[in-house]
Amino acid sequence: MRAKLLWLITNSCAGDIISLLNSLHPDYRQITEEYFAFCYETFLMAGEGNVATGVLEEAISGPAGAYILVVEGTVPVAAEGLYCVIGLRNGKPWTALEAVRELAAKARYVVAAGTCAAFGGPYAAHPNPTGGKPVSAVIPQKVINVPGCPVHPAWIAGTLFHLVEHGEPRLDEYNRPVLYYGETIHDRCERRHYFESGIFAQKPGEPWCMYKIGCKGPVTYADCPVRHWCGEHTNWPVGANTPCIGCTSPEFPDRTAPFFEHLPDLRTPAGKVTADRVGLLTGAATALGIGAHLAANIATGRLAHTLRKGKKIKNNHTKTQRRKDAKKNI
C-alpha cells in the first residue's frame, strides 16, 4: 500500500517539487505511482477549487497518522496569514497558516521540503514584508527539515522512504537527516587539498579552492560533493567553478550573502591570518559559526605547519597561469 502524502506549497517558487520530479533513481513515475500516493499536490493533481481543498478537509476530519504532511515554502503570518491563501473554505479565504496548523495536527510526520520551509530561506529574507516563517515556527509538532534551494531529489525522496520503511532518521541539531547533512561541503570537497596547500582561486572559473571568493562550503552541511546535481548527477556548483552559497544553511541567504565575499579570518596558533594571506575561517569570531573540527584540522594540518614556520604561502599555480595569460596578450 502506498503511503499517503499531502504536499502543500505555501509561499514558494515551487522549485522543490520540480526538483523531486527530476529524480533519476527512482524516477518521478515510480515515486508518484508506485511508492507514494500524492493525494494533494498542486502540480500533480487535476482537481481544483473545492475538489482540491476537499481533499485537505477530508484529511483533517479523518483519523490521525493517516498521512505524511510535506510543506514547501515559508508560512506568512503578517496580515493574519492573508499573504498566502490556498483556497476558499465556507466562502472565506483559507490561509496557508491555518491549513498548515490543522494538517500538522493530524499528520504522522511533518516534513519541511527546501530551505524556505525548513529555515525561512529567500521567502523570509530581509525585509520580509509577509512575515514569512519556517514551518517549525508556526506549529508545535516536530518538523523534519530537509533544506536546499532547491532540495536535492535524493534528499527529500530518501527522507520520505526512510520515514515509511524505518521511521524517523537520525537528525542533527537543526532536525536535518544526518544521512544527507552530516558533513560539511568542505569535508568532502574535491578541492580540499588546494585549501590545505593554500592554493586559492582569485575569480570564478579558476580550478582551485574558492574560499577566498566566497565559498561557504566550510560552514554548509550537505553531501553535494559526492551526490552531485544536473542531469545524470555529473556536476555540482564547485565542479562548475562557482562557490557554494550555503543554501542548506539556517542562515541562508541573509547571512551567507554576499555570495562572492569571503568568510571572516581565523586566529590560529600563528596569530591572526588574513584572508589575503590564506583565507582561513574563524573559530568563534565568525558570525556563521564554523565547526570546531575544522579549526582543529587547520591547527594541526599542513597549512598551520606552514604558518607556524612563518613561511609565506605562494600561489604558484595562479602565478603560472597569470604568466601564460600575459604571454597570450602580447
C-alpha positions as CSV (number, residue, x, y, z in Angstrom):
1,M,0.0,0.0,0.0
2,R,1.4,3.4,-1.0
3,A,2.0,5.9,1.8
4,K,-0.3,8.9,1.6
5,L,1.3,12.3,1.1
6,L,-0.1,15.8,1.3
7,W,2.3,18.2,-0.3
8,L,1.3,21.7,0.5
9,I,3.0,24.6,-1.4
10,T,2.8,27.9,0.6
11,N,5.0,30.9,-0.3
12,S,7.4,29.2,-2.6
13,C,8.9,29.3,-6.1
14,A,7.8,25.6,-6.4
15,G,11.5,24.7,-7.1
16,D,11.4,21.8,-4.6
17,I,8.6,19.8,-6.1
18,I,10.1,20.4,-9.5
19,S,13.4,19.1,-8.2
20,L,11.8,16.0,-6.8
21,L,10.1,15.4,-10.2
22,N,13.7,15.5,-11.7
23,S,14.6,12.4,-9.6
24,L,16.5,9.8,-11.6
25,H,16.7,6.7,-9.3
26,P,13.8,6.2,-8.6
27,D,12.3,8.4,-11.3
28,Y,9.2,10.5,-10.8
29,R,6.8,7.9,-12.1
30,Q,8.0,5.4,-9.6
31,I,7.8,8.0,-6.8
32,T,4.3,9.2,-7.7
33,E,2.7,6.0,-8.9
34,E,4.4,3.1,-7.1
35,Y,5.8,4.3,-3.8
36,F,3.6,7.3,-2.7
37,A,0.1,8.4,-3.2
38,F,0.2,12.2,-3.7
39,C,-3.3,12.9,-2.5
40,Y,-2.7,16.6,-2.7
41,E,-0.1,18.5,-4.8
42,T,-1.0,21.4,-7.0
43,F,1.4,20.5,-9.8
44,L,0.3,16.8,-10.0
45,M,-3.5,16.8,-9.3
46,A,-6.2,17.5,-11.8
47,G,-8.7,18.8,-9.3
48,E,-9.1,22.4,-8.4
49,G,-11.3,24.7,-6.3
50,N,-13.5,22.8,-3.8
51,V,-12.5,19.5,-5.2
52,A,-8.8,20.1,-4.3
53,T,-9.4,21.7,-0.9
54,G,-11.9,19.0,-0.1
55,V,-9.0,16.5,0.0
56,L,-7.4,18.6,2.7
57,E,-10.7,18.9,4.7
58,E,-11.2,15.2,4.5
59,A,-7.7,14.6,5.8
60,I,-8.3,17.0,8.7
61,S,-11.5,15.3,9.7
62,G,-10.1,11.8,9.3
63,P,-8.0,9.6,11.7
64,A,-4.7,10.9,13.0
65,G,-1.5,9.5,11.5
66,A,-3.0,8.6,8.1
67,Y,-0.7,10.7,6.0
68,I,2.7,12.5,5.9
69,L,2.5,16.3,5.5
70,V,5.2,17.9,3.3
71,V,5.3,21.7,3.4
72,E,7.2,23.6,0.7
73,G,7.7,27.3,1.3
74,T,7.5,29.8,4.2
75,V,4.3,30.3,6.1
76,P,3.4,34.0,6.2
77,V,1.9,35.3,9.4
78,A,1.6,39.0,8.6
79,A,-1.9,40.3,7.8
80,E,-3.3,37.3,9.6
81,G,-1.7,35.0,7.0
82,L,-3.5,36.5,4.0
83,Y,-0.3,36.8,2.0
84,C,-0.8,33.1,1.1
85,V,-4.3,31.7,0.6
86,I,-4.6,28.1,-0.6
87,G,-8.3,28.3,-1.5
88,L,-11.7,29.1,-0.1
89,R,-13.4,27.4,2.8
90,N,-17.0,28.2,3.6
91,G,-16.7,31.1,1.2
92,K,-13.8,32.7,3.1
93,P,-10.0,32.7,2.4
94,W,-8.3,29.6,3.8
95,T,-4.8,30.7,4.6
96,A,-1.7,28.6,4.5
97,L,-1.1,29.4,8.1
98,E,-4.5,27.8,9.0
99,A,-4.0,24.9,6.7
100,V,-0.5,24.0,8.0
101,R,-1.6,24.1,11.6
102,E,-4.7,22.0,11.0
103,L,-3.0,19.4,8.8
104,A,0.1,19.1,11.0
105,A,-2.1,18.3,14.0
106,K,-3.3,15.0,12.3
107,A,-0.1,14.1,10.3
108,R,2.0,11.1,11.0
109,Y,5.1,13.1,10.2
110,V,5.7,16.7,9.2
111,V,8.4,17.4,6.7
112,A,9.8,20.7,5.6
113,A,11.0,20.4,2.0
114,G,13.5,23.1,1.0
115,T,15.2,25.8,2.9
116,C,12.2,28.2,2.9
117,A,10.1,25.7,4.7
118,A,13.0,24.5,6.9
119,F,14.6,27.8,8.0
120,G,12.8,30.7,6.2
121,G,15.2,31.0,3.2
122,P,14.7,33.5,0.5
123,Y,11.0,34.0,1.2
124,A,11.8,35.1,4.7
125,A,14.8,37.2,3.7
126,H,15.1,40.9,4.8
127,P,12.9,42.9,4.8
128,N,10.3,40.0,4.9
129,P,7.1,42.0,4.4
130,T,4.9,38.9,4.6
131,G,6.2,37.8,7.9
132,G,7.3,34.5,6.4
133,K,8.2,31.9,9.0
134,P,9.6,28.3,8.7
135,V,7.2,25.6,9.4
136,S,8.6,24.8,12.8
137,A,7.9,28.4,14.0
138,V,4.1,28.1,13.5
139,I,3.3,24.6,14.8
140,P,4.1,22.7,18.0
141,Q,4.7,19.4,16.2
142,K,8.2,18.2,15.4
143,V,9.3,19.1,11.9
144,I,11.9,17.1,10.0
145,N,13.9,19.7,8.0
146,V,15.2,18.8,4.5
147,P,16.7,22.0,3.3
148,G,18.2,23.0,-0.1
149,C,17.5,25.7,-2.6
150,P,16.1,23.7,-4.2
151,V,16.2,20.5,-2.2
152,H,18.0,17.7,-3.9
153,P,15.6,15.0,-5.1
154,A,17.6,12.3,-3.3
155,W,17.4,14.2,0.0
156,I,13.7,14.5,0.1
157,A,12.8,11.2,-1.6
158,G,15.3,9.4,0.7
159,T,13.9,11.0,3.8
160,L,10.3,10.1,2.8
161,F,11.3,6.5,2.1
162,H,13.1,6.3,5.4
163,L,10.1,7.6,7.3
164,V,7.8,4.9,5.7
165,E,10.2,2.0,5.9
166,H,12.2,2.7,9.1
167,G,10.7,5.6,10.9
168,E,12.4,8.8,11.8
169,P,16.0,9.0,10.7
170,R,18.8,10.3,12.9
171,L,18.7,14.1,12.9
172,D,21.2,16.8,13.7
173,E,20.6,19.8,16.0
174,Y,18.6,21.5,13.2
175,N,16.4,18.4,12.7
176,R,18.1,17.6,9.4
177,P,18.8,13.9,8.5
178,V,22.4,13.2,9.3
179,L,22.5,10.8,6.4
180,Y,22.5,13.8,4.0
181,Y,23.6,16.7,6.2
182,G,26.2,15.0,8.5
183,E,29.3,16.6,7.0
184,T,30.3,19.9,5.6
185,I,30.8,20.6,1.9
186,H,34.4,21.4,2.8
187,D,34.9,18.0,4.4
188,R,34.3,16.1,1.2
189,C,35.2,18.7,-1.4
190,E,37.2,17.6,-4.3
191,R,39.3,20.8,-4.0
192,R,40.0,20.4,-0.3
193,H,43.7,19.7,-1.0
194,Y,44.1,23.1,-2.6
195,F,42.7,24.7,0.6
196,E,45.2,22.7,2.7
197,S,48.0,23.8,0.4
198,G,46.9,27.5,0.4
199,I,46.1,27.5,-3.4
200,F,43.1,29.7,-3.9
201,A,41.1,30.9,-6.9
202,Q,41.1,34.7,-7.4
203,K,38.0,34.7,-9.5
204,P,35.1,32.4,-10.6
205,G,36.2,29.9,-13.2
206,E,39.6,29.1,-11.8
207,P,40.1,25.4,-10.8
208,W,41.4,25.9,-7.2
209,C,39.9,26.3,-3.8
210,M,37.2,29.1,-3.9
211,Y,37.2,30.0,-0.2
212,K,38.7,33.5,-0.9
213,I,36.0,34.3,-3.4
214,G,33.1,33.4,-1.2
215,C,32.7,29.6,-0.9
216,K,30.6,28.8,2.1
217,G,31.5,25.1,2.0
218,P,33.3,25.1,5.4
219,V,30.0,26.1,7.2
220,T,27.5,24.3,5.0
221,Y,26.3,20.8,5.7
222,A,25.3,18.7,2.7
223,D,26.7,15.8,0.6
224,C,26.8,17.8,-2.7
225,P,30.4,16.9,-3.5
226,V,29.5,13.2,-3.7
227,R,25.8,13.4,-4.6
228,H,26.1,15.9,-7.5
229,W,23.3,17.6,-9.4
230,C,22.4,18.3,-13.0
231,G,21.1,15.6,-15.4
232,E,22.8,12.3,-14.5
233,H,24.2,13.8,-11.4
234,T,27.6,14.6,-13.0
235,N,28.3,18.0,-11.7
236,W,27.7,20.4,-8.8
237,P,28.4,24.2,-8.2
238,V,32.1,23.9,-7.2
239,G,32.6,21.4,-10.1
240,A,31.2,24.1,-12.3
241,N,33.7,26.6,-11.0
242,T,31.3,28.7,-8.8
243,P,31.4,28.9,-5.0
244,C,29.0,27.1,-2.7
245,I,26.5,29.7,-1.5
246,G,25.4,27.8,1.6
247,C,21.8,27.1,0.5
248,T,21.2,24.3,3.1
249,S,22.3,26.5,6.0
250,P,19.8,28.1,8.5
251,E,21.5,31.4,7.7
252,F,20.8,31.4,4.0
253,P,20.5,33.8,2.3
254,D,20.8,36.9,4.6
255,R,23.9,35.7,6.5
256,T,25.6,33.9,3.6
257,A,25.5,36.9,1.3
258,P,27.3,38.5,-0.4
259,F,27.8,35.2,-2.1
260,F,31.2,36.2,-3.6
261,E,32.7,37.6,-0.4
262,H,35.0,35.5,1.8
263,L,34.1,34.5,5.3
264,P,36.0,36.1,8.3
265,D,39.6,35.4,9.2
266,L,40.9,32.9,11.7
267,R,43.1,33.3,14.7
268,T,45.5,30.4,14.7
269,P,48.4,29.5,17.0
270,A,50.5,31.5,14.5
271,G,48.4,34.6,15.1
272,K,45.6,36.2,13.0
273,V,45.7,35.1,9.5
274,T,44.2,37.4,7.0
275,A,42.1,36.3,4.0
276,D,44.6,37.9,1.7
277,R,47.3,35.7,3.1
278,V,45.5,32.3,3.3
279,G,41.8,32.9,3.6
280,L,41.1,30.8,6.7
281,L,37.9,30.6,8.6
282,T,37.4,31.9,12.2
283,G,36.5,29.6,15.0
284,A,34.4,31.6,17.5
285,A,34.6,35.0,15.8
286,T,32.7,34.1,12.6
287,A,29.1,35.2,12.6
288,L,28.2,31.9,10.9
289,G,30.0,29.7,13.5
290,I,32.3,27.2,11.9
291,G,32.6,23.7,13.5
292,A,35.4,23.1,15.9
293,H,36.6,20.2,13.9
294,L,37.6,22.4,11.0
295,A,39.5,24.7,13.3
296,A,41.3,21.7,14.8
297,N,42.1,20.4,11.3
298,I,43.5,23.8,10.4
299,A,45.5,24.0,13.6
300,T,47.1,20.6,13.0
301,G,47.3,20.4,9.3
302,R,49.8,21.4,6.6
303,L,48.5,24.9,6.4
304,A,49.1,25.5,10.1
305,H,52.6,24.0,9.9
306,T,53.5,26.5,7.2
307,L,52.1,29.4,9.2
308,R,54.0,28.4,12.4
309,K,57.2,28.5,10.4
310,G,56.4,31.9,9.2
311,K,56.5,31.0,5.6
312,K,54.6,32.9,3.1
313,I,52.2,30.8,1.0
314,K,52.6,31.5,-2.6
315,N,50.0,30.5,-5.1
316,N,52.4,29.2,-7.7
317,H,49.6,27.8,-9.8
318,T,48.0,31.2,-10.0
319,K,51.3,32.9,-10.9
320,T,52.0,30.4,-13.6
321,Q,48.5,30.9,-15.1
322,R,49.0,34.7,-15.0
323,R,52.2,34.4,-16.9
324,K,50.5,32.3,-19.5
325,D,47.7,34.9,-19.8
326,A,50.2,37.7,-20.1
327,K,52.0,35.9,-22.9
328,K,48.7,35.4,-24.8
329,N,48.0,39.2,-24.5
330,I,51.4,40.2,-26.0
